[in-house]
Amino acid sequence: MGSALGLSLSLLSAVVTLVTFGGLLWTLSRKWPVQAFGTHVHIPGLMMWVAVGTSLLSMVAAHFVGRRLVQINFDKLRVEADFRYG
């Protein structure tokens, strides 16, 4: 019961933080014109989209780097266990 409550409070906190900072970024970048190829392009909430893109890119990079670490950690624990047994 205690872990379910903790998980629920963590989820609520993450959602509130996302809505708060997402709304703030969207509001701050609501009227930023971007110049591309000599024309002004208006992208609503540009800072929010940049933050989402950055987080997705870092998540993919962490996945590819961390995926190899699982096997390395497993091998390390296996060798240490064999050493202790011997």
PyMOL Python script that loads the backbone (N, CA, C, O; Angstrom):
from pymol import cmd

cmd.read_pdbstr("""\
ATOM      1  N   MET A   1       0.829  -1.199   0.000  1.00  0.00           N
ATOM      2  CA  MET A   1       0.000   0.000   0.000  1.00  0.00           C
ATOM      3  C   MET A   1       0.870   1.258   0.000  1.00  0.00           C
ATOM      4  O   MET A   1       0.576   2.235  -0.689  1.00  0.00           O
ATOM      5  N   GLY A   2       1.939   1.212   0.783  1.00  0.00           N
ATOM      6  CA  GLY A   2       2.815   2.376   0.875  1.00  0.00           C
ATOM      7  C   GLY A   2       3.525   2.675  -0.433  1.00  0.00           C
ATOM      8  O   GLY A   2       3.708   3.837  -0.795  1.00  0.00           O
ATOM      9  N   SER A   3       3.929   1.621  -1.148  1.00  0.00           N
ATOM     10  CA  SER A   3       4.616   1.852  -2.416  1.00  0.00           C
ATOM     11  C   SER A   3       3.637   2.363  -3.481  1.00  0.00           C
ATOM     12  O   SER A   3       4.020   3.157  -4.341  1.00  0.00           O
ATOM     13  N   ALA A   4       2.396   1.919  -3.430  1.00  0.00           N
ATOM     14  CA  ALA A   4       1.398   2.418  -4.382  1.00  0.00           C
ATOM     15  C   ALA A   4       1.125   3.901  -4.137  1.00  0.00           C
ATOM     16  O   ALA A   4       0.955   4.673  -5.081  1.00  0.00           O
ATOM     17  N   LEU A   5       1.085   4.288  -2.873  1.00  0.00           N
ATOM     18  CA  LEU A   5       0.877   5.697  -2.547  1.00  0.00           C
ATOM     19  C   LEU A   5       2.057   6.536  -3.003  1.00  0.00           C
ATOM     20  O   LEU A   5       1.874   7.612  -3.573  1.00  0.00           O
ATOM     21  N   GLY A   6       3.274   6.046  -2.755  1.00  0.00           N
ATOM     22  CA  GLY A   6       4.469   6.767  -3.184  1.00  0.00           C
ATOM     23  C   GLY A   6       4.542   6.903  -4.686  1.00  0.00           C
ATOM     24  O   GLY A   6       4.906   7.960  -5.202  1.00  0.00           O
ATOM     25  N   LEU A   7       4.195   5.829  -5.402  1.00  0.00           N
ATOM     26  CA  LEU A   7       4.190   5.866  -6.858  1.00  0.00           C
ATOM     27  C   LEU A   7       3.138   6.844  -7.377  1.00  0.00           C
ATOM     28  O   LEU A   7       3.391   7.580  -8.330  1.00  0.00           O
ATOM     29  N   SER A   8       1.968   6.852  -6.758  1.00  0.00           N
ATOM     30  CA  SER A   8       0.911   7.774  -7.168  1.00  0.00           C
ATOM     31  C   SER A   8       1.309   9.221  -6.938  1.00  0.00           C
ATOM     32  O   SER A   8       1.043  10.078  -7.781  1.00  0.00           O
ATOM     33  N   LEU A   9       1.941   9.501  -5.812  1.00  0.00           N
ATOM     34  CA  LEU A   9       2.381  10.864  -5.535  1.00  0.00           C
ATOM     35  C   LEU A   9       3.502  11.292  -6.479  1.00  0.00           C
ATOM     36  O   LEU A   9       3.562  12.453  -6.886  1.00  0.00           O
ATOM     37  N   SER A  10       4.384  10.367  -6.827  1.00  0.00           N
ATOM     38  CA  SER A  10       5.443  10.687  -7.788  1.00  0.00           C
ATOM     39  C   SER A  10       4.856  10.988  -9.163  1.00  0.00           C
ATOM     40  O   SER A  10       5.293  11.918  -9.840  1.00  0.00           O
ATOM     41  N   LEU A  11       3.871  10.202  -9.572  1.00  0.00           N
ATOM     42  CA  LEU A  11       3.214  10.439 -10.855  1.00  0.00           C
ATOM     43  C   LEU A  11       2.496  11.788 -10.857  1.00  0.00           C
ATOM     44  O   LEU A  11       2.591  12.545 -11.824  1.00  0.00           O
ATOM     45  N   LEU A  12       1.789  12.083  -9.786  1.00  0.00           N
ATOM     46  CA  LEU A  12       1.097  13.365  -9.684  1.00  0.00           C
ATOM     47  C   LEU A  12       2.084  14.522  -9.738  1.00  0.00           C
ATOM     48  O   LEU A  12       1.834  15.525 -10.407  1.00  0.00           O
ATOM     49  N   SER A  13       3.197  14.386  -9.039  1.00  0.00           N
ATOM     50  CA  SER A  13       4.223  15.429  -9.045  1.00  0.00           C
ATOM     51  C   SER A  13       4.801  15.630 -10.439  1.00  0.00           C
ATOM     52  O   SER A  13       5.010  16.767 -10.861  1.00  0.00           O
ATOM     53  N   ALA A  14       5.063  14.538 -11.164  1.00  0.00           N
ATOM     54  CA  ALA A  14       5.613  14.643 -12.512  1.00  0.00           C
ATOM     55  C   ALA A  14       4.619  15.304 -13.467  1.00  0.00           C
ATOM     56  O   ALA A  14       5.013  16.112 -14.307  1.00  0.00           O
ATOM     57  N   VAL A  15       3.347  14.970 -13.345  1.00  0.00           N
ATOM     58  CA  VAL A  15       2.328  15.565 -14.220  1.00  0.00           C
ATOM     59  C   VAL A  15       2.185  17.062 -13.938  1.00  0.00           C
ATOM     60  O   VAL A  15       2.089  17.865 -14.865  1.00  0.00           O
ATOM     61  N   VAL A  16       2.169  17.430 -12.660  1.00  0.00           N
ATOM     62  CA  VAL A  16       2.057  18.850 -12.296  1.00  0.00           C
ATOM     63  C   VAL A  16       3.268  19.621 -12.798  1.00  0.00           C
ATOM     64  O   VAL A  16       3.123  20.733 -13.306  1.00  0.00           O
ATOM     65  N   THR A  17       4.455  19.052 -12.665  1.00  0.00           N
ATOM     66  CA  THR A  17       5.674  19.715 -13.150  1.00  0.00           C
ATOM     67  C   THR A  17       5.627  19.866 -14.663  1.00  0.00           C
ATOM     68  O   THR A  17       5.982  20.923 -15.185  1.00  0.00           O
ATOM     69  N   LEU A  18       5.196  18.829 -15.377  1.00  0.00           N
ATOM     70  CA  LEU A  18       5.101  18.900 -16.834  1.00  0.00           C
ATOM     71  C   LEU A  18       4.124  19.982 -17.273  1.00  0.00           C
ATOM     72  O   LEU A  18       4.433  20.768 -18.168  1.00  0.00           O
ATOM     73  N   VAL A  19       2.966  20.030 -16.662  1.00  0.00           N
ATOM     74  CA  VAL A  19       1.959  21.028 -17.039  1.00  0.00           C
ATOM     75  C   VAL A  19       2.452  22.435 -16.712  1.00  0.00           C
ATOM     76  O   VAL A  19       2.283  23.356 -17.510  1.00  0.00           O
ATOM     77  N   THR A  20       3.061  22.599 -15.539  1.00  0.00           N
ATOM     78  CA  THR A  20       3.520  23.923 -15.125  1.00  0.00           C
ATOM     79  C   THR A  20       4.622  24.449 -16.035  1.00  0.00           C
ATOM     80  O   THR A  20       4.503  25.537 -16.599  1.00  0.00           O
ATOM     81  N   PHE A  21       5.696  23.675 -16.176  1.00  0.00           N
ATOM     82  CA  PHE A  21       6.813  24.156 -16.989  1.00  0.00           C
ATOM     83  C   PHE A  21       6.495  24.128 -18.472  1.00  0.00           C
ATOM     84  O   PHE A  21       6.977  24.977 -19.221  1.00  0.00           O
ATOM     85  N   GLY A  22       5.695  23.172 -18.907  1.00  0.00           N
ATOM     86  CA  GLY A  22       5.271  23.166 -20.302  1.00  0.00           C
ATOM     87  C   GLY A  22       4.451  24.397 -20.644  1.00  0.00           C
ATOM     88  O   GLY A  22       4.648  25.013 -21.692  1.00  0.00           O
ATOM     89  N   GLY A  23       3.537  24.751 -19.764  1.00  0.00           N
ATOM     90  CA  GLY A  23       2.744  25.973 -19.977  1.00  0.00           C
ATOM     91  C   GLY A  23       3.595  27.224 -19.956  1.00  0.00           C
ATOM     92  O   GLY A  23       3.366  28.153 -20.731  1.00  0.00           O
ATOM     93  N   LEU A  24       4.577  27.249 -19.072  1.00  0.00           N
ATOM     94  CA  LEU A  24       5.482  28.398 -18.991  1.00  0.00           C
ATOM     95  C   LEU A  24       6.299  28.527 -20.271  1.00  0.00           C
ATOM     96  O   LEU A  24       6.408  29.621 -20.824  1.00  0.00           O
ATOM     97  N   LEU A  25       6.872  27.427 -20.748  1.00  0.00           N
ATOM     98  CA  LEU A  25       7.642  27.476 -21.992  1.00  0.00           C
ATOM     99  C   LEU A  25       6.770  27.858 -23.171  1.00  0.00           C
ATOM    100  O   LEU A  25       7.186  28.632 -24.033  1.00  0.00           O
ATOM    101  N   TRP A  26       5.568  27.320 -23.211  1.00  0.00           N
ATOM    102  CA  TRP A  26       4.657  27.644 -24.312  1.00  0.00           C
ATOM    103  C   TRP A  26       4.311  29.130 -24.299  1.00  0.00           C
ATOM    104  O   TRP A  26       4.288  29.776 -25.346  1.00  0.00           O
ATOM    105  N   THR A  27       4.040  29.672 -23.105  1.00  0.00           N
ATOM    106  CA  THR A  27       3.672  31.084 -22.990  1.00  0.00           C
ATOM    107  C   THR A  27       4.833  31.999 -23.357  1.00  0.00           C
ATOM    108  O   THR A  27       4.642  33.004 -24.043  1.00  0.00           O
ATOM    109  N   LEU A  28       6.030  31.658 -22.905  1.00  0.00           N
ATOM    110  CA  LEU A  28       7.190  32.504 -23.193  1.00  0.00           C
ATOM    111  C   LEU A  28       7.533  32.538 -24.676  1.00  0.00           C
ATOM    112  O   LEU A  28       7.994  33.563 -25.178  1.00  0.00           O
ATOM    113  N   SER A  29       7.318  31.437 -25.381  1.00  0.00           N
ATOM    114  CA  SER A  29       7.704  31.389 -26.794  1.00  0.00           C
ATOM    115  C   SER A  29       6.507  31.461 -27.731  1.00  0.00           C
ATOM    116  O   SER A  29       6.583  31.005 -28.871  1.00  0.00           O
ATOM    117  N   ARG A  30       5.429  32.016 -27.268  1.00  0.00           N
ATOM    118  CA  ARG A  30       4.213  32.081 -28.085  1.00  0.00           C
ATOM    119  C   ARG A  30       4.401  32.945 -29.326  1.00  0.00           C
ATOM    120  O   ARG A  30       3.880  32.612 -30.390  1.00  0.00           O
ATOM    121  N   LYS A  31       5.127  34.035 -29.211  1.00  0.00           N
ATOM    122  CA  LYS A  31       5.219  34.986 -30.331  1.00  0.00           C
ATOM    123  C   LYS A  31       6.647  35.162 -30.831  1.00  0.00           C
ATOM    124  O   LYS A  31       7.016  36.263 -31.239  1.00  0.00           O
ATOM    125  N   TRP A  32       7.445  34.127 -30.811  1.00  0.00           N
ATOM    126  CA  TRP A  32       8.810  34.216 -31.319  1.00  0.00           C
ATOM    127  C   TRP A  32       8.830  33.900 -32.803  1.00  0.00           C
ATOM    128  O   TRP A  32       8.523  32.778 -33.205  1.00  0.00           O
ATOM    129  N   PRO A  33       9.193  34.887 -33.626  1.00  0.00           N
ATOM    130  CA  PRO A  33       9.345  34.578 -35.054  1.00  0.00           C
ATOM    131  C   PRO A  33      10.720  33.930 -35.291  1.00  0.00           C
ATOM    132  O   PRO A  33      11.713  34.300 -34.665  1.00  0.00           O
ATOM    133  N   VAL A  34      10.748  32.980 -36.188  1.00  0.00           N
ATOM    134  CA  VAL A  34      11.991  32.307 -36.546  1.00  0.00           C
ATOM    135  C   VAL A  34      12.247  32.590 -38.010  1.00  0.00           C
ATOM    136  O   VAL A  34      11.368  32.418 -38.854  1.00  0.00           O
ATOM    137  N   GLN A  35      13.467  33.027 -38.302  1.00  0.00           N
ATOM    138  CA  GLN A  35      13.794  33.321 -39.691  1.00  0.00           C
ATOM    139  C   GLN A  35      14.435  32.087 -40.316  1.00  0.00           C
ATOM    140  O   GLN A  35      15.473  31.615 -39.852  1.00  0.00           O
ATOM    141  N   ALA A  36      13.812  31.570 -41.367  1.00  0.00           N
ATOM    142  CA  ALA A  36      14.323  30.405 -42.071  1.00  0.00           C
ATOM    143  C   ALA A  36      14.269  30.655 -43.561  1.00  0.00           C
ATOM    144  O   ALA A  36      13.201  30.911 -44.116  1.00  0.00           O
ATOM    145  N   PHE A  37      15.409  30.583 -44.207  1.00  0.00           N
ATOM    146  CA  PHE A  37      15.518  30.775 -45.658  1.00  0.00           C
ATOM    147  C   PHE A  37      14.964  32.121 -46.106  1.00  0.00           C
ATOM    148  O   PHE A  37      14.337  32.220 -47.161  1.00  0.00           O
ATOM    149  N   GLY A  38      15.194  33.149 -45.311  1.00  0.00           N
ATOM    150  CA  GLY A  38      14.783  34.490 -45.677  1.00  0.00           C
ATOM    151  C   GLY A  38      13.339  34.826 -45.364  1.00  0.00           C
ATOM    152  O   GLY A  38      12.918  35.956 -45.612  1.00  0.00           O
ATOM    153  N   THR A  39      12.578  33.917 -44.841  1.00  0.00           N
ATOM    154  CA  THR A  39      11.193  34.195 -44.481  1.00  0.00           C
ATOM    155  C   THR A  39      11.010  33.972 -42.980  1.00  0.00           C
ATOM    156  O   THR A  39      11.716  33.179 -42.358  1.00  0.00           O
ATOM    157  N   HIS A  40      10.056  34.684 -42.429  1.00  0.00           N
ATOM    158  CA  HIS A  40       9.748  34.537 -41.015  1.00  0.00           C
ATOM    159  C   HIS A  40       8.697  33.443 -40.842  1.00  0.00           C
ATOM    160  O   HIS A  40       7.621  33.485 -41.438  1.00  0.00           O
ATOM    161  N   VAL A  41       9.039  32.482 -40.023  1.00  0.00           N
ATOM    162  CA  VAL A  41       8.135  31.370 -39.751  1.00  0.00           C
ATOM    163  C   VAL A  41       7.703  31.477 -38.301  1.00  0.00           C
ATOM    164  O   VAL A  41       8.525  31.722 -37.419  1.00  0.00           O
ATOM    165  N   HIS A  42       6.424  31.296 -38.056  1.00  0.00           N
ATOM    166  CA  HIS A  42       5.900  31.360 -36.697  1.00  0.00           C
ATOM    167  C   HIS A  42       5.553  29.950 -36.233  1.00  0.00           C
ATOM    168  O   HIS A  42       4.660  29.305 -36.782  1.00  0.00           O
ATOM    169  N   ILE A  43       6.275  29.481 -35.210  1.00  0.00           N
ATOM    170  CA  ILE A  43       6.017  28.158 -34.640  1.00  0.00           C
ATOM    171  C   ILE A  43       5.515  28.369 -33.217  1.00  0.00           C
ATOM    172  O   ILE A  43       6.295  28.761 -32.349  1.00  0.00           O
ATOM    173  N   PRO A  44       4.238  28.121 -32.956  1.00  0.00           N
ATOM    174  CA  PRO A  44       3.714  28.326 -31.604  1.00  0.00           C
ATOM    175  C   PRO A  44       4.382  27.376 -30.607  1.00  0.00           C
ATOM    176  O   PRO A  44       4.500  26.177 -30.859  1.00  0.00           O
ATOM    177  N   GLY A  45       4.812  27.924 -29.486  1.00  0.00           N
ATOM    178  CA  GLY A  45       5.416  27.119 -28.436  1.00  0.00           C
ATOM    179  C   GLY A  45       6.757  26.525 -28.820  1.00  0.00           C
ATOM    180  O   GLY A  45       7.038  25.371 -28.499  1.00  0.00           O
ATOM    181  N   LEU A  46       7.588  27.298 -29.503  1.00  0.00           N
ATOM    182  CA  LEU A  46       8.858  26.791 -30.015  1.00  0.00           C
ATOM    183  C   LEU A  46       9.739  26.218 -28.903  1.00  0.00           C
ATOM    184  O   LEU A  46      10.343  25.160 -29.081  1.00  0.00           O
ATOM    185  N   MET A  47       9.820  26.896 -27.772  1.00  0.00           N
ATOM    186  CA  MET A  47      10.664  26.411 -26.681  1.00  0.00           C
ATOM    187  C   MET A  47      10.170  25.071 -26.155  1.00  0.00           C
ATOM    188  O   MET A  47      10.975  24.222 -25.773  1.00  0.00           O
ATOM    189  N   MET A  48       8.881  24.876 -26.132  1.00  0.00           N
ATOM    190  CA  MET A  48       8.316  23.605 -25.678  1.00  0.00           C
ATOM    191  C   MET A  48       8.715  22.489 -26.627  1.00  0.00           C
ATOM    192  O   MET A  48       9.093  21.407 -26.179  1.00  0.00           O
ATOM    193  N   TRP A  49       8.638  22.733 -27.947  1.00  0.00           N
ATOM    194  CA  TRP A  49       8.997  21.712 -28.922  1.00  0.00           C
ATOM    195  C   TRP A  49      10.491  21.418 -28.883  1.00  0.00           C
ATOM    196  O   TRP A  49      10.897  20.271 -29.068  1.00  0.00           O
ATOM    197  N   VAL A  50      11.307  22.428 -28.648  1.00  0.00           N
ATOM    198  CA  VAL A  50      12.751  22.210 -28.527  1.00  0.00           C
ATOM    199  C   VAL A  50      13.044  21.362 -27.291  1.00  0.00           C
ATOM    200  O   VAL A  50      13.884  20.464 -27.343  1.00  0.00           O
ATOM    201  N   ALA A  51      12.363  21.637 -26.186  1.00  0.00           N
ATOM    202  CA  ALA A  51      12.565  20.850 -24.963  1.00  0.00           C
ATOM    203  C   ALA A  51      12.125  19.395 -25.158  1.00  0.00           C
ATOM    204  O   ALA A  51      12.799  18.478 -24.688  1.00  0.00           O
ATOM    205  N   VAL A  52      11.015  19.181 -25.837  1.00  0.00           N
ATOM    206  CA  VAL A  52      10.540  17.817 -26.096  1.00  0.00           C
ATOM    207  C   VAL A  52      11.519  17.089 -27.016  1.00  0.00           C
ATOM    208  O   VAL A  52      11.842  15.924 -26.781  1.00  0.00           O
ATOM    209  N   GLY A  53      11.988  17.761 -28.051  1.00  0.00           N
ATOM    210  CA  GLY A  53      12.953  17.149 -28.966  1.00  0.00           C
ATOM    211  C   GLY A  53      14.270  16.804 -28.294  1.00  0.00           C
ATOM    212  O   GLY A  53      14.842  15.741 -28.532  1.00  0.00           O
ATOM    213  N   THR A  54      14.745  17.711 -27.454  1.00  0.00           N
ATOM    214  CA  THR A  54      15.984  17.466 -26.724  1.00  0.00           C
ATOM    215  C   THR A  54      15.845  16.282 -25.783  1.00  0.00           C
ATOM    216  O   THR A  54      16.747  15.449 -25.690  1.00  0.00           O
ATOM    217  N   SER A  55      14.718  16.204 -25.084  1.00  0.00           N
ATOM    218  CA  SER A  55      14.532  15.090 -24.152  1.00  0.00           C
ATOM    219  C   SER A  55      14.409  13.763 -24.895  1.00  0.00           C
ATOM    220  O   SER A  55      14.925  12.749 -24.425  1.00  0.00           O
ATOM    221  N   LEU A  56      13.735  13.749 -26.045  1.00  0.00           N
ATOM    222  CA  LEU A  56      13.640  12.517 -26.826  1.00  0.00           C
ATOM    223  C   LEU A  56      15.003  12.080 -27.358  1.00  0.00           C
ATOM    224  O   LEU A  56      15.334  10.894 -27.340  1.00  0.00           O
ATOM    225  N   LEU A  57      15.789  13.046 -27.830  1.00  0.00           N
ATOM    226  CA  LEU A  57      17.117  12.730 -28.338  1.00  0.00           C
ATOM    227  C   LEU A  57      18.018  12.179 -27.233  1.00  0.00           C
ATOM    228  O   LEU A  57      18.754  11.217 -27.454  1.00  0.00           O
ATOM    229  N   SER A  58      17.963  12.781 -26.048  1.00  0.00           N
ATOM    230  CA  SER A  58      18.784  12.286 -24.940  1.00  0.00           C
ATOM    231  C   SER A  58      18.299  10.921 -24.451  1.00  0.00           C
ATOM    232  O   SER A  58      19.109  10.106 -24.009  1.00  0.00           O
ATOM    233  N   MET A  59      17.001  10.662 -24.524  1.00  0.00           N
ATOM    234  CA  MET A  59      16.474   9.357 -24.132  1.00  0.00           C
ATOM    235  C   MET A  59      16.955   8.263 -25.084  1.00  0.00           C
ATOM    236  O   MET A  59      17.308   7.169 -24.641  1.00  0.00           O
ATOM    237  N   VAL A  60      16.972   8.546 -26.376  1.00  0.00           N
ATOM    238  CA  VAL A  60      17.452   7.574 -27.354  1.00  0.00           C
ATOM    239  C   VAL A  60      18.944   7.327 -27.162  1.00  0.00           C
ATOM    240  O   VAL A  60      19.396   6.184 -27.226  1.00  0.00           O
ATOM    241  N   ALA A  61      19.719   8.396 -26.925  1.00  0.00           N
ATOM    242  CA  ALA A  61      21.157   8.241 -26.700  1.00  0.00           C
ATOM    243  C   ALA A  61      21.428   7.419 -25.441  1.00  0.00           C
ATOM    244  O   ALA A  61      22.306   6.555 -25.445  1.00  0.00           O
ATOM    245  N   ALA A  62      20.686   7.677 -24.369  1.00  0.00           N
ATOM    246  CA  ALA A  62      20.865   6.920 -23.129  1.00  0.00           C
ATOM    247  C   ALA A  62      20.492   5.457 -23.329  1.00  0.00           C
ATOM    248  O   ALA A  62      21.110   4.577 -22.731  1.00  0.00           O
ATOM    249  N   HIS A  63      19.499   5.187 -24.156  1.00  0.00           N
ATOM    250  CA  HIS A  63      19.106   3.801 -24.432  1.00  0.00           C
ATOM    251  C   HIS A  63      20.235   3.056 -25.129  1.00  0.00           C
ATOM    252  O   HIS A  63      20.576   1.939 -24.741  1.00  0.00           O
ATOM    253  N   PHE A  64      20.818   3.670 -26.156  1.00  0.00           N
ATOM    254  CA  PHE A  64      21.867   2.981 -26.901  1.00  0.00           C
ATOM    255  C   PHE A  64      23.140   2.812 -26.077  1.00  0.00           C
ATOM    256  O   PHE A  64      23.838   1.809 -26.220  1.00  0.00           O
ATOM    257  N   VAL A  65      23.447   3.773 -25.222  1.00  0.00           N
ATOM    258  CA  VAL A  65      24.620   3.645 -24.363  1.00  0.00           C
ATOM    259  C   VAL A  65      24.350   2.661 -23.237  1.00  0.00           C
ATOM    260  O   VAL A  65      25.199   1.820 -22.941  1.00  0.00           O
ATOM    261  N   GLY A  66      23.199   2.747 -22.611  1.00  0.00           N
ATOM    262  CA  GLY A  66      22.876   1.912 -21.465  1.00  0.00           C
ATOM    263  C   GLY A  66      22.582   0.474 -21.810  1.00  0.00           C
ATOM    264  O   GLY A  66      22.721  -0.402 -20.957  1.00  0.00           O
ATOM    265  N   ARG A  67      22.181   0.209 -23.031  1.00  0.00           N
ATOM    266  CA  ARG A  67      21.847  -1.152 -23.442  1.00  0.00           C
ATOM    267  C   ARG A  67      23.060  -2.073 -23.325  1.00  0.00           C
ATOM    268  O   ARG A  67      22.917  -3.237 -22.954  1.00  0.00           O
ATOM    269  N   ARG A  68      24.240  -1.569 -23.635  1.00  0.00           N
ATOM    270  CA  ARG A  68      25.453  -2.372 -23.544  1.00  0.00           C
ATOM    271  C   ARG A  68      25.867  -2.584 -22.092  1.00  0.00           C
ATOM    272  O   ARG A  68      26.493  -3.592 -21.765  1.00  0.00           O
ATOM    273  N   LEU A  69      25.525  -1.646 -21.227  1.00  0.00           N
ATOM    274  CA  LEU A  69      25.942  -1.744 -19.835  1.00  0.00           C
ATOM    275  C   LEU A  69      25.247  -2.871 -19.091  1.00  0.00           C
ATOM    276  O   LEU A  69      25.789  -3.372 -18.106  1.00  0.00           O
ATOM    277  N   VAL A  70      24.069  -3.284 -19.528  1.00  0.00           N
ATOM    278  CA  VAL A  70      23.347  -4.370 -18.859  1.00  0.00           C
ATOM    279  C   VAL A  70      24.151  -5.662 -18.952  1.00  0.00           C
ATOM    280  O   VAL A  70      24.341  -6.345 -17.946  1.00  0.00           O
ATOM    281  N   GLN A  71      24.619  -5.998 -20.136  1.00  0.00           N
ATOM    282  CA  GLN A  71      25.406  -7.213 -20.318  1.00  0.00           C
ATOM    283  C   GLN A  71      26.743  -7.120 -19.590  1.00  0.00           C
ATOM    284  O   GLN A  71      27.207  -8.107 -19.019  1.00  0.00           O
ATOM    285  N   ILE A  72      27.363  -5.946 -19.607  1.00  0.00           N
ATOM    286  CA  ILE A  72      28.639  -5.769 -18.910  1.00  0.00           C
ATOM    287  C   ILE A  72      28.454  -5.966 -17.413  1.00  0.00           C
ATOM    288  O   ILE A  72      29.275  -6.624 -16.774  1.00  0.00           O
ATOM    289  N   ASN A  73      27.395  -5.411 -16.843  1.00  0.00           N
ATOM    290  CA  ASN A  73      27.127  -5.565 -15.413  1.00  0.00           C
ATOM    291  C   ASN A  73      26.817  -7.021 -15.069  1.00  0.00           C
ATOM    292  O   ASN A  73      27.248  -7.511 -14.025  1.00  0.00           O
ATOM    293  N   PHE A  74      26.075  -7.717 -15.931  1.00  0.00           N
ATOM    294  CA  PHE A  74      25.766  -9.127 -15.699  1.00  0.00           C
ATOM    295  C   PHE A  74      27.046  -9.972 -15.685  1.00  0.00           C
ATOM    296  O   PHE A  74      27.226 -10.825 -14.816  1.00  0.00           O
ATOM    297  N   ASP A  75      27.923  -9.726 -16.646  1.00  0.00           N
ATOM    298  CA  ASP A  75      29.189 -10.462 -16.694  1.00  0.00           C
ATOM    299  C   ASP A  75      30.048 -10.182 -15.472  1.00  0.00           C
ATOM    300  O   ASP A  75      30.688 -11.088 -14.940  1.00  0.00           O
ATOM    301  N   LYS A  76      30.065  -8.948 -15.029  1.00  0.00           N
ATOM    302  CA  LYS A  76      30.848  -8.570 -13.851  1.00  0.00           C
ATOM    303  C   LYS A  76      30.336  -9.305 -12.610  1.00  0.00           C
ATOM    304  O   LYS A  76      31.126  -9.846 -11.837  1.00  0.00           O
ATOM    305  N   LEU A  77      29.033  -9.323 -12.424  1.00  0.00           N
ATOM    306  CA  LEU A  77      28.463 -10.013 -11.269  1.00  0.00           C
ATOM    307  C   LEU A  77      28.702 -11.520 -11.336  1.00  0.00           C
ATOM    308  O   LEU A  77      28.948 -12.154 -10.310  1.00  0.00           O
ATOM    309  N   ARG A  78      28.631 -12.096 -12.534  1.00  0.00           N
ATOM    310  CA  ARG A  78      28.881 -13.528 -12.691  1.00  0.00           C
ATOM    311  C   ARG A  78      30.325 -13.877 -12.344  1.00  0.00           C
ATOM    312  O   ARG A  78      30.577 -14.865 -11.655  1.00  0.00           O
ATOM    313  N   VAL A  79      31.281 -13.063 -12.822  1.00  0.00           N
ATOM    314  CA  VAL A  79      32.692 -13.317 -12.532  1.00  0.00           C
ATOM    315  C   VAL A  79      32.968 -13.151 -11.048  1.00  0.00           C
ATOM    316  O   VAL A  79      33.710 -13.945 -10.470  1.00  0.00           O
ATOM    317  N   GLU A  80      32.388 -12.135 -10.418  1.00  0.00           N
ATOM    318  CA  GLU A  80      32.585 -11.941  -8.980  1.00  0.00           C
ATOM    319  C   GLU A  80      31.997 -13.106  -8.183  1.00  0.00           C
ATOM    320  O   GLU A  80      32.586 -13.526  -7.187  1.00  0.00           O
ATOM    321  N   ALA A  81      30.856 -13.628  -8.601  1.00  0.00           N
ATOM    322  CA  ALA A  81      30.241 -14.750  -7.912  1.00  0.00           C
ATOM    323  C   ALA A  81      31.100 -16.018  -8.063  1.00  0.00           C
ATOM    324  O   ALA A  81      31.270 -16.772  -7.105  1.00  0.00           O
ATOM    325  N   ASP A  82      31.632 -16.243  -9.254  1.00  0.00           N
ATOM    326  CA  ASP A  82      32.516 -17.386  -9.464  1.00  0.00           C
ATOM    327  C   ASP A  82      33.774 -17.266  -8.619  1.00  0.00           C
ATOM    328  O   ASP A  82      34.272 -18.261  -8.092  1.00  0.00           O
ATOM    329  N   PHE A  83      34.289 -16.040  -8.489  1.00  0.00           N
ATOM    330  CA  PHE A  83      35.486 -15.817  -7.672  1.00  0.00           C
ATOM    331  C   PHE A  83      35.203 -16.115  -6.197  1.00  0.00           C
ATOM    332  O   PHE A  83      36.007 -16.758  -5.521  1.00  0.00           O
ATOM    333  N   ARG A  84      34.057 -15.644  -5.707  1.00  0.00           N
ATOM    334  CA  ARG A  84      33.722 -15.900  -4.295  1.00  0.00           C
ATOM    335  C   ARG A  84      33.479 -17.378  -4.040  1.00  0.00           C
ATOM    336  O   ARG A  84      33.832 -17.898  -2.981  1.00  0.00           O
ATOM    337  N   TYR A  85      32.880 -18.049  -5.002  1.00  0.00           N
ATOM    338  CA  TYR A  85      32.630 -19.481  -4.839  1.00  0.00           C
ATOM    339  C   TYR A  85      33.945 -20.270  -4.811  1.00  0.00           C
ATOM    340  O   TYR A  85      34.102 -21.219  -4.043  1.00  0.00           O
ATOM    341  N   GLY A  86      34.866 -19.858  -5.654  1.00  0.00           N
ATOM    342  CA  GLY A  86      36.150 -20.570  -5.738  1.00  0.00           C
ATOM    343  C   GLY A  86      37.014 -20.249  -4.567  1.00  0.00           C
ATOM    344  O   GLY A  86      38.132 -20.755  -4.466  1.00  0.00           O
TER     345      GLY A  86
END
""", "prot")
cmd.dss("prot")
cmd.show_as("cartoon", "prot")
cmd.util.cbc("prot")
cmd.orient("prot")
